[in-house]
Amino acid sequence: MPTAHRTFRHHHTFSPSLISMFYKFPSIEAHERILYANFLKVNQEVKDMIAEIQEFYKK
């Protein structure tokens, strides 16, 4: 598992080296798997929020 620092920064452009500042990955494949899993999680959270908002405004 990657180790994370408690420092968070906002970056205007994506760069794998920026992520590497905060995480240590055993391989590029592990890096890609974690990023993709995070993408899927965020995507699902957005869908859930949209559904919740739509349900709220139905009332």
C-alpha positions in Angstrom: 0.0 0.0 0.0 1.2 3.5 -0.7 2.1 5.7 2.2 0.5 9.1 2.2 1.6 12.3 3.8 -1.0 14.5 5.5 -0.1 17.4 3.2 -2.6 18.2 0.4 -2.0 20.6 -2.5 -4.0 21.7 -5.5 -2.3 21.4 -8.9 -3.7 22.9 -12.1 -2.1 20.2 -14.3 -1.8 16.5 -13.7 1.7 15.0 -13.6 2.6 11.6 -12.2 5.6 13.2 -10.6 3.3 15.4 -8.5 1.5 12.3 -7.2 4.9 10.7 -6.5 5.6 13.6 -4.1 3.0 12.2 -1.7 2.9 8.5 -2.4 5.4 5.7 -3.0 4.2 3.0 -5.4 5.9 -0.3 -5.9 5.4 -0.2 -9.7 3.8 1.8 -12.4 1.0 -0.8 -12.7 0.2 -0.4 -9.0 0.1 3.4 -9.5 -2.3 3.0 -12.4 -4.5 0.6 -10.5 -4.8 2.9 -7.5 -5.6 5.9 -9.7 -8.2 4.0 -11.6 -9.8 2.7 -8.4 -9.9 6.3 -7.1 -11.5 7.4 -10.4 -14.2 4.8 -10.1 -14.9 5.7 -6.5 -15.2 9.4 -7.2 -17.3 8.7 -10.3 -19.7 6.6 -8.2 -19.8 9.3 -5.5 -20.7 12.0 -8.0 -23.5 9.7 -9.4 -24.8 9.2 -5.9 -24.8 12.9 -5.2 -26.6 13.7 -8.4 -29.3 11.0 -7.6 -29.7 12.4 -4.1 -30.1 16.0 -5.4 -32.6 14.8 -8.0 -34.6 13.0 -5.4 -34.5 16.0 -3.1 -36.0 18.3 -5.8 -38.7 15.8 -6.8 -40.4 16.5 -3.5 
